[in-house]
């Protein structure tokens, strides 16, 4: 009888352990956040490289613009005031690509995304959206305000491996 109880408890413990390991944390980006997203023209290596170049340049410019901003309304004003400047940056980065682009600040749909065991919910989010060409390729996005991706971009120059889960969670908890 003791063996049966031990076996049942062991099986139950293993089931609970593996069930917990396989659970994905679901995160909803707060409504008081601003996202930044770049949609590639396609998934070709060339188009993905162009997307990365646009992302890197825009991320650097956005970091310099928003690094000392702690209020979402101030961030909105700064982003809106610099749309023409951002437009010029994207135009310069894709001048040899042979396709058009759009840049828009407003509400945009984001699909759900699983990243490092965390599921980010789909929904309409305030964002700065850059669409390259047809916008049919893989996208890249981050939380622009509070400046999660901008702080992350600043810190990644010193390291090869970055753990996003804890960093994002800590900053979301700090601001919200």
C-alpha positions as CSV (number, residue, x, y, z in Angstrom):
1,X,0.0,0.0,0.0
2,X,2.9,2.4,0.8
3,X,4.5,1.6,-2.5
4,X,1.3,2.5,-4.3
5,X,0.9,5.8,-2.5
6,X,4.5,6.7,-3.2
7,X,4.1,5.8,-6.9
8,X,0.9,7.9,-7.1
9,X,2.5,10.8,-5.3
10,X,5.6,10.6,-7.5
11,X,3.5,10.5,-10.7
12,X,1.4,13.4,-9.5
13,X,4.6,15.4,-8.6
14,X,6.1,14.7,-12.0
15,X,2.9,15.7,-13.8
16,X,2.7,19.0,-11.8
17,X,6.4,19.7,-12.4
18,X,6.3,19.1,-16.2
19,X,3.0,20.9,-16.5
20,X,4.4,23.9,-14.7
21,X,7.6,23.9,-16.9
22,X,5.5,23.8,-20.1
23,X,3.2,26.7,-19.0
24,X,3.9,29.9,-20.8
25,X,3.7,33.2,-19.0
26,X,1.2,35.5,-20.8
27,X,2.0,39.2,-20.7
28,X,-0.2,42.0,-21.8
29,X,1.7,45.1,-22.7
30,X,0.0,47.9,-20.7
31,X,-2.2,50.4,-22.5
32,X,0.1,53.1,-21.2
33,X,3.0,51.8,-23.3
34,X,4.1,52.7,-26.8
35,X,5.6,50.0,-29.1
36,X,8.0,50.4,-32.0
37,X,7.6,47.9,-34.9
38,X,9.4,47.4,-38.2
39,X,7.8,45.1,-40.8
40,X,10.1,43.8,-43.5
41,X,9.2,43.7,-47.1
42,X,9.7,39.9,-47.2
43,X,11.6,37.2,-45.6
44,X,14.4,37.2,-48.1
45,X,17.9,37.7,-46.5
46,X,18.3,41.0,-48.2
47,X,14.9,42.4,-46.9
48,X,15.6,41.1,-43.4
49,X,19.0,42.8,-43.5
50,X,17.3,46.1,-44.6
51,X,14.8,45.7,-41.7
52,X,17.6,45.2,-39.2
53,X,19.5,48.3,-40.6
54,X,16.3,50.4,-40.3
55,X,15.6,49.0,-36.8
56,X,19.2,49.8,-35.6
57,X,19.2,53.3,-36.9
58,X,15.8,54.1,-35.6
59,X,16.5,52.5,-32.3
60,X,19.6,54.7,-31.9
61,X,17.6,57.9,-32.8
62,X,14.7,57.0,-30.6
63,X,17.1,56.3,-27.7
64,X,18.6,59.7,-28.0
65,X,15.2,61.3,-28.3
66,X,13.5,59.6,-25.4
67,X,16.3,58.7,-23.0
68,X,15.4,61.3,-20.4
69,X,11.6,61.2,-21.0
70,X,9.6,59.8,-18.1
71,X,6.1,60.8,-19.1
72,X,4.1,59.1,-21.8
73,X,2.5,62.4,-23.0
74,X,5.9,63.9,-23.4
75,X,7.0,60.8,-25.3
76,X,4.0,61.2,-27.6
77,X,4.7,64.8,-28.3
78,X,8.4,64.1,-29.1
79,X,7.6,61.2,-31.4
80,X,4.9,63.2,-33.3
81,X,7.2,66.2,-33.6
82,X,10.0,64.0,-35.2
83,X,7.9,62.0,-37.7
84,X,9.4,63.9,-40.6
85,X,12.9,63.3,-39.3
86,X,12.1,59.6,-38.8
87,X,10.7,59.5,-42.4
88,X,14.0,60.9,-43.6
89,X,16.0,58.3,-41.7
90,X,14.0,55.4,-43.2
91,X,14.2,56.9,-46.7
92,X,18.0,57.1,-46.3
93,X,18.3,53.5,-45.0
94,X,16.2,52.0,-47.9
95,X,17.3,54.3,-50.8
96,X,18.8,51.4,-52.7
97,X,16.1,48.8,-51.8
98,X,13.8,49.6,-54.7
99,X,10.6,49.7,-52.8
100,X,8.4,52.1,-50.9
101,X,7.8,52.4,-47.1
102,X,5.4,54.0,-44.7
103,X,5.9,55.3,-41.2
104,X,2.9,55.9,-39.0
105,X,2.3,56.7,-35.3
106,X,-1.0,55.6,-33.9
107,X,-3.0,52.4,-33.0
108,X,-1.9,49.3,-34.9
109,X,-2.8,45.6,-34.6
110,X,-0.1,43.3,-33.2
111,X,-0.4,39.5,-33.4
112,X,0.4,37.4,-30.4
113,X,4.1,36.5,-30.1
114,X,5.9,33.9,-28.0
115,X,9.4,34.9,-27.0
116,X,11.6,33.0,-24.5
117,X,8.6,31.3,-23.0
118,X,6.5,34.5,-22.6
119,X,3.4,35.0,-24.7
120,X,2.6,38.6,-25.6
121,X,-1.1,39.1,-26.3
122,X,-2.4,40.2,-29.6
123,X,-4.3,43.4,-29.7
124,X,-4.4,47.1,-30.8
125,X,-1.5,49.0,-29.4
126,X,-0.2,52.5,-29.7
127,X,2.9,52.3,-31.8
128,X,5.4,53.8,-34.2
129,X,5.1,51.5,-37.2
130,X,7.6,51.3,-40.1
131,X,6.4,49.2,-43.0
132,X,9.0,48.4,-45.6
133,X,7.7,47.6,-49.1
134,X,4.8,45.1,-49.0
135,X,5.3,44.5,-45.2
136,X,4.9,40.7,-45.8
137,X,8.1,39.6,-44.0
138,X,8.9,38.9,-40.4
139,X,8.6,41.8,-38.1
140,X,10.6,43.1,-35.2
141,X,9.0,45.0,-32.3
142,X,9.7,46.2,-28.8
143,X,8.3,48.5,-26.1
144,X,9.4,52.0,-26.9
145,X,7.9,53.7,-23.9
146,X,8.7,53.0,-21.2
147,X,12.0,52.7,-23.0
148,X,12.5,48.9,-22.6
149,X,14.0,48.3,-26.0
150,X,16.0,51.5,-25.9
151,X,17.6,50.6,-22.6
152,X,18.2,47.1,-23.8
153,X,19.9,48.4,-27.0
154,X,22.2,50.6,-24.9
155,X,23.2,47.7,-22.7
156,X,23.7,45.1,-25.4
157,X,26.9,46.7,-26.6
158,X,28.8,45.3,-23.7
159,X,27.4,41.7,-23.8
160,X,26.8,38.9,-26.1
161,X,23.8,37.4,-24.3
162,X,20.8,39.4,-22.9
163,X,18.0,37.9,-20.9
164,X,14.9,39.8,-21.9
165,X,12.4,38.1,-19.6
166,X,13.5,39.5,-16.3
167,X,14.5,42.9,-17.6
168,X,11.1,43.5,-19.3
169,X,9.2,42.3,-16.3
170,X,11.2,44.4,-13.9
171,X,10.7,47.6,-16.0
172,X,7.0,47.0,-16.5
173,X,6.6,46.5,-12.8
174,X,8.6,49.7,-12.2
175,X,6.5,51.8,-14.5
176,X,3.1,50.2,-13.9
